Structures are given as C-alpha cells and as structure tokens.
Amino acid sequence: MVPSKNFEYDLVKRAMDIVVSGAGLVITAPLQLAIWAVVRKVHGRPVLFRQLRPGKNAEVFEMIKFRTMLEPTEDRQTDEERLTKTGKILRATSLDELPTLWNVFKGDMSLVGPRPLLGSYLDHYSPEQARRHEVRPGITGLAQVNGRNSILWEDRFKLDVEYVNNRSLALDLKILKETFRAVLKREGISHSGHATMPKFSEGK
C-alpha cells in the first residue's frame, strides 16, 4: 500500500492529539470534578451529554460533553427553554467541551477538524460538503475560529472543506491559537434567535 501524501502529517497530528488530550485530561481533572458536582446539582442526572455522531468516513462514535440543558418537559421543549444559566456559562467558556478530550484521546476525534454534527444531516450533504468526513472531526476547526455558530451553514461547510484541502500542522497550530482568542472573547457562541445553531434543514 502506498502511503498517502498526508501520512507523515497524520502521524504527527495523532501523536499531538494523544499527548495534548492526555495531559489535558490529567490537568483539568480537578476542574472537571468541580463542574461535575455543579452540573449534578443544577441539572441532575445524567451529568454527561452523550450523543452518537458521524466521524471520519462517517463512522459513528459516541461524543461526550457536560450537559448544559434540562430534560424536556411539557412546558420546556425548545433548546432555548431548556438551556440553563449554568449551561450558558459552560458553553460561553467552552468548559462543557472538557470531557470531549476523552474522544480525542481514544481517536474518535482530533483537537482540530470539522465539528461532528448530527447523523441526520448526512443525507442532506452535497458531495462536496460530505468531504468534511475525510478527516477526524475536531473539538475546534476553521469554521469555529471564523464565526463559530454565528455563520451560515453554507459558509461553515465551505470552511470545513477548505480545512480538508489545506490541512497541515501549521494550520492546526494557527487554529488552536485562534481558538483561545475566540474563547476568551466569547465570539460566535450562538446563532441569532437560537441556543446554538438552527437545524441544518432550517439553515441550508
């Protein structure tokens, strides 16, 4: 088998993912325990949000995050109604994403790549948009540092494919640097009128 042109990059990227996510899990363990306790008190069980998402080659994996919403009830149906003040803080600071480091460590995800979206979107992608699944999904990506949830789906997918076409270690490091800036400034947390983004069928 002939190695792909990105073979060396893929090896270095995976090694970086393992080292950084492993160190991140250890360093943030006390913080994650504290968040666990707060989420348990405010939201009850389960503390973790678990959802199946398509990853590289559209293979399904279980993504985990801290839960930011209450369970739906008759009087509480929409995401906006279910999102709590604690959840808003966790999302604004991206602290809800800390458990996702485990997905990176396992190899389901990468630190950098297109964000994993709902499996129900797969049938709606154009062939070009579907190319986002040629790489591992990421905690952050080119779309996340260029508007995050505030941009249109069409623009988001263009940025995802741009990343696939131009991925490199230098680009990954640049995106990670820009991610810290975006988190500190709390940019693009939600789309206008939504807790995060409208569904793809609404926004395409």
Sequence and secondary structure as in RCSB ss.txt:
>XXXX:A:sequence
MVPSKNFEYDLVKRAMDIVVSGAGLVITAPLQLAIWAVVRKVHGRPVLFRQLRPGKNAEVFEMIKFRTMLEPTED
RQTDEERLTKTGKILRATSLDELPTLWNVFKGDMSLVGPRPLLGSYLDHYSPEQARRHEVRPGITGLAQVNGRNS
ILWEDRFKLDVEYVNNRSLALDLKILKETFRAVLKREGISHSGHATMPKFSEGK
>XXXX:A:secstr
    TTHHHHHHHHHHHHHHHHHHHHHTHHHHHHHHHHHHHHH S  EEEEEEE GGG EEEEEEE  B   BTT
B SHHHHB HHHHHHHHTTGGGTTHHHHHHHTS EEESS    GGGGGG  TTGGGGGGS  EEE TTTTTTGGG
S HHHHHHHHHHHHHH  HHHHHHHHHHHHHHHHHTTT S TTSSS   HHHH 
